[in-house]
Amino acid sequence: MHQITPGSDTQRELRDALGRFATGITVITTHSEIGPLGITANSFASVSLDPPLILWSPAKHSRRFAAFAEAMHFAVHVMGAEQSEIADRFSQNGTAFQGCDWQPNDHKVPLIEDCLARFECDTLATHDGGDHRIVVARVSRAQWRDGEPLVFSQGRVGDFTPRLPE
Ligand SMILES: Cc1cc2nc3c(=O)[nH]c(=O)nc-3n(C[C@H](O)[C@H](O)[C@H](O)COP(=O)(O)O)c2cc1C
């Protein structure tokens, strides 16, 4: 077992420890001053069913931070197993919509088609979260399809393999 007391000289190790927690991968989109904008994020989490609330955390060091931290409307796209290329693209480039099938909603938020799930959201509150901001939002519409998710753990992207019923 590795062990650290988190501090400025052990950030890498803390990241490694936190990376043991597997997540899905999402692409968050919004309408910004420069037009449609997207970002790959694994900080998405469900918060509440009644009212329907979710959260995610934009990093303050990101060049896309202001646009996402101030967005009143955005959409969360949960990536399916075969969509790692979309996640790759939006981790490198916020305007990588070429080749994506997408349409704007009533708030001009880009909605990418054929994702495993999609949540259209209205920002309710934002909270300071150290080097991130925590954005809490209300879900105004949820859509989903059958399929397997893209999974992220320990810096790697993979597939989800369900255990057979015992
Ligand atoms: C799997 C994965 C998960 C990520 N999760 C987040 C996240 O939750 N919040 C965030 O701000 N950036 C996240 N990023 C980083 C952004 O996608 C993007 O790479 C980063 O903002 C690049 O910096 P830039 O915006 O200055 O170009 C993640 C990247 C990857 C590959």
The ligand as an SDF file (V2000), in Angstrom:
LIG
                    3D

 31 33  0  0  0  0  0  0  0  0999 V2000
  -10.5330   11.7870  -19.3830 C   0  0  0  0  0  0  0  0  0  0  0  0
  -10.4170   13.2810  -19.1750 C   0  0  0  0  0  0  0  0  0  0  0  0
  -11.1530   13.9020  -18.1880 C   0  0  0  0  0  0  0  0  0  0  0  0
  -11.0900   15.2890  -17.9940 C   0  0  0  0  0  0  0  0  0  0  0  0
  -11.8570   15.8840  -17.0390 N   0  0  0  0  0  0  0  0  0  0  0  0
  -11.8380   17.2260  -16.8780 C   0  0  0  0  0  0  0  0  0  0  0  0
  -12.7100   17.8700  -15.9540 C   0  0  0  0  0  0  0  0  0  0  0  0
  -13.4960   17.2280  -15.2690 O   0  0  0  0  0  0  0  0  0  0  0  0
  -12.6450   19.2250  -15.8490 N   0  0  0  0  0  0  0  0  0  0  0  0
  -11.7840   19.9650  -16.6090 C   0  0  0  0  0  0  0  0  0  0  0  0
  -11.7640   21.2000  -16.4820 O   0  0  0  0  0  0  0  0  0  0  0  0
  -10.9510   19.3890  -17.5030 N   0  0  0  0  0  0  0  0  0  0  0  0
  -10.9760   18.0490  -17.6640 C   0  0  0  0  0  0  0  0  0  0  0  0
  -10.1550   17.4540  -18.5860 N   0  0  0  0  0  0  0  0  0  0  0  0
   -9.2220   18.2900  -19.3610 C   0  0  0  0  0  0  0  0  0  0  0  0
   -9.9020   18.9710  -20.5600 C   0  0  0  0  0  0  0  0  0  0  0  0
  -10.6220   18.0400  -21.3370 O   0  0  0  0  0  0  0  0  0  0  0  0
   -8.8620   19.6430  -21.4810 C   0  0  0  0  0  0  0  0  0  0  0  0
   -7.9100   18.6790  -21.8640 O   0  0  0  0  0  0  0  0  0  0  0  0
   -8.1470   20.7930  -20.8190 C   0  0  0  0  0  0  0  0  0  0  0  0
   -9.1070   21.7710  -20.4770 O   0  0  0  0  0  0  0  0  0  0  0  0
   -7.1260   21.3750  -21.8100 C   0  0  0  0  0  0  0  0  0  0  0  0
   -6.7700   22.6540  -21.4740 O   0  0  0  0  0  0  0  0  0  0  0  0
   -7.2950   23.9410  -22.3250 P   0  0  0  0  0  0  0  0  0  0  0  0
   -8.7580   24.0810  -22.0200 O   0  0  0  0  0  0  0  0  0  0  0  0
   -6.4840   25.0570  -21.7630 O   0  0  0  0  0  0  0  0  0  0  0  0
   -7.0620   23.6630  -23.7910 O   0  0  0  0  0  0  0  0  0  0  0  0
  -10.2200   16.0740  -18.7980 C   0  0  0  0  0  0  0  0  0  0  0  0
   -9.4750   15.4280  -19.8070 C   0  0  0  0  0  0  0  0  0  0  0  0
   -9.5730   14.0630  -20.0050 C   0  0  0  0  0  0  0  0  0  0  0  0
   -8.7740   13.4190  -21.1090 C   0  0  0  0  0  0  0  0  0  0  0  0
  1  2  1  0
  2  3  1  0
  2 30  2  0
  3  4  2  0
  4  5  1  0
  4 28  1  0
  5  6  2  0
  6  7  1  0
  6 13  1  0
  7  8  2  0
  7  9  1  0
  9 10  1  0
 10 11  2  0
 10 12  1  0
 12 13  2  0
 13 14  1  0
 14 15  1  0
 14 28  1  0
 15 16  1  0
 16 17  1  0
 16 18  1  0
 18 19  1  0
 18 20  1  0
 20 21  1  0
 20 22  1  0
 22 23  1  0
 23 24  1  0
 24 25  2  0
 24 26  1  0
 24 27  1  0
 28 29  2  0
 29 30  1  0
 30 31  1  0
M  END
$$$$
